[in-house]
């Protein structure tokens, strides 16, 4: 069972704060380590930061603007009718689980998730595939609402329209509920940052948390000797592989000589001319310091370096 929270006339700021009170469908894949654009650490940041999360970029804008179009294409393709929900759902059994669904299917115990996909990601939907983090989003909605079916529809921009039907999978949904519960109780409630996973997203979150170093501060490095030794091994392997990569590329360049293109049935190699114009800032600083000063922009960040003692 669930409780319903009306969102039709809710101010955006209030809605953003409400999202912080539980784990939503878009968080599920990240918590399970399946979302290439997010991570458990980012979800932790989103839920615990004092400021209200304000996701806003062109991709999100396009997705929101085309949501009704995707729903219309789904109705046209299936003959089913869908409607807006205008509620946020919260599981009574697992109150840390919330759902803000795109559409509900009229006359069927089902919901619909609408997606707008770049043509560059068309391969992730080919041959009946669904990106795993989107599938987990649908199973999350089933877990919260109790509905046994969830459809996902996607317009792949400039390419095609696809839709799929997912049905209740008991073992998977129970594992998802357990994973989200552990994350909420062990990290959000305890204010313990999840472990890094090596993703760029984690780099971004760590930069947000620890943007500025305290001058002349220092701590003893404890417990990392084995990991740092392993890092040295990895760097040596990378260097060796990069050398092999370069050798292969040089062999191809020698084969191509002054030709711009080389191709066969499997590969297409382009070695083309590129003209690049760069501003000589060193010369400008010397000869026109007043202009350099007017246009120079200082940015602050932290540089991470590791050196043998």
C-alpha positions, 0 to 999 in steps of 0.5 A: 500500500501507499500514500498519495501526495498531491503535486498538481499545484505544488510549487517547484521548490516544495516538490524538490524538497519532497524528493529529498525525503525518499528514494525515487525511481531515477535514483534506483539504478544509481544505487544499484550501480547501473546508471552511467550518469550517476552514482550512489555518492551523487544520490547521497549528495542530492538527498543530504545537501541543504540546497534543493536539487535543481536538475536543469540542462538541455537534455532534461528540458527536452525530455520534459517538453516531449513527455506528452509526445512520447505518451501520445505515440505510446497510445497510438502504437498500443491502443491503450489510454494513459493519464497523468497521475498528479500525485507522488506515491510513498510506500507505507511498508517502506517509507523511504521509497517514493515514486513520481510517475509519468503516466498511469494506464487507464483500465489496466494495473500498469504505469508508463515511463516516457523517455527521449533518447539521443540518436547516439544512444540508439544502440542501447535500445536495439534488439529489444534492449532496455538500459538497465537503469531505466528498467530498475526505475520501472521496477522501483515504481512497481515496488512502490505502487504495487502495480504488476506491469510497467511500460517504458516508451522511448522516442529515439530522436530522428530514428524511431519509437520503441516501447516495452512491457515489464512485468513484476519479478518478485526476487528482483523487486525484493532485492531492490527494496533491500538495496534501497533500504540499506542505502537509506538507513546506512548512508542517508540516515547515518550521514555516511558518504558511500564508497567511491566507485571510480566514476567521473560523477564521484570526482564531481561530487568530491569536488563539490564537498571538498572544493577548497583545501585548508592552507598548510593543513596535513594529516598522516596517510594511514591504511593506503600503502597497499592501494597506492602500490596497486596504483603504481602497478596499474599506471605501469600497465597503462603506460605499457598498453598506451605504448602498444596503442601508439605503435599500432597507430604509427604503423597505420600512419606509415601505411596511409602516408599522405592519404586522408582516409583508409577503410575496409569492411570493418574499420574506417581510419581518418587522418585529416588536417585540422587547423587550430587557432589559439590565443598567445596569452603569454605574449599578451601578458607581456605586451598588453598587460592591461588587456590581459588583466581585463579578460583573465579569469581565475578559477579555483580547483584542487590538484591531486598528486601522488609522489613517492616519499 
